């Protein structure tokens, strides 16, 4: 997909791209941010309310539960889930609950 930027000169386009890169670097997720997601995926441990909402694809709930730092990182969390977490365990409340339940069911066998 090609996007044509009209009304912007090369310097303005370069500035816009560099600002986006700087913003992504500033808001990138740390190992501490990712750890509860990995525990959820690997061990089926329910994360806190904010990440539960993010994993369940509930933007309104996630925004309401986020602190200032995480509110600014919502995109990065979704980007991480999309690129590194199997789609069958995130993306809806049903997928989230089923993933947790499957782990609990296997513990009782």
N, C-alpha and C positions, 0 to 999 in steps of 0.2 A: 504494500500500500504506500503510495507516494502522497505526501502532503505538500502542497505548494503554499509557501508563506509569502503573501503579497504585502507590500507596504513596509517591509523590513529590509534594512541593508545587512550586509554580511557581518558587520560588527555587532549589530543588535541580535542577530541569530546566534552568533558565537557566545555572546553574553548570556542569552536565555539558556543555552545548552550548558554553559559552565555553572550557572546558578542552579539548574536542576541537578547537576552532578554534585555540587557542594551540598545541596539540601539532602540528597540521598545519603551522602557520606555522614553528614551530621546526625541523621535520624536512623542510621543502620542499627540493626539488632545486635545486641551483645550475646555472649554465651549464656549469661544469666537470663536474658529475655527468652532464649530458645530452649533452655533446660526444661521448663514445665511442659512445653510442647513435645519434647522428646520423651519425657516420662509418660505423657498421655499416650503417645503412639506405641512405645515399647512396652510399658507396664500397665497401660489402661488406667492410669491414675488421673482422676478428675482434677483439672487445674482450677484456679480461682475463677470468680464470676466473670471478670473481664475476658480472659482467654476462652472460657466456656462459650461466651457470646460470640467471640471472633471465630472460633472453630465451628460453631453452629451457624455461621453466616447470618447473624442477627446484628446488623449495623446499628440500629437504634439502641439496642441493649448494650452493645460494646461501647458506643460513644457515651452513653449514660454512666457506665461503670468505670470508664478509663480515667486515670489521673492525667494531669497535663502532659506529662512525658509520653504516655502511651497513646493519648488522643492524637498526638502528632505522628505516631508510628503505625497507625492503623494500616496504611498502605503496605508498609514493610512486613507486617504480620501476614497479611493476605498473600503478598508476593512470596513469602517464605512457604506458606502452606501450599500454594499453587505449585511451586517448583520442587518441594522436597518432601511433601507428605502425601501418602497414597490417598487418592480421591475417595476411596470407600470408607474412610474414617473421619472425614470432615466435609463441610459444605451445607449441612442442614442439621436441625435438632435431632431428627430421626437417626441420621448417620452417627452423630455424636453419642446419643444414648445407646444405640445398638453396639457401638464399639466398646463402650464401658461395660454394658451388660454381658457381652461375649466373654470379656475378661473375668467378670465375677462368676459367670456360669462355669467356666473351666476350673476355677478354684474349688468349686463344690463337688467336683466329680470324683 
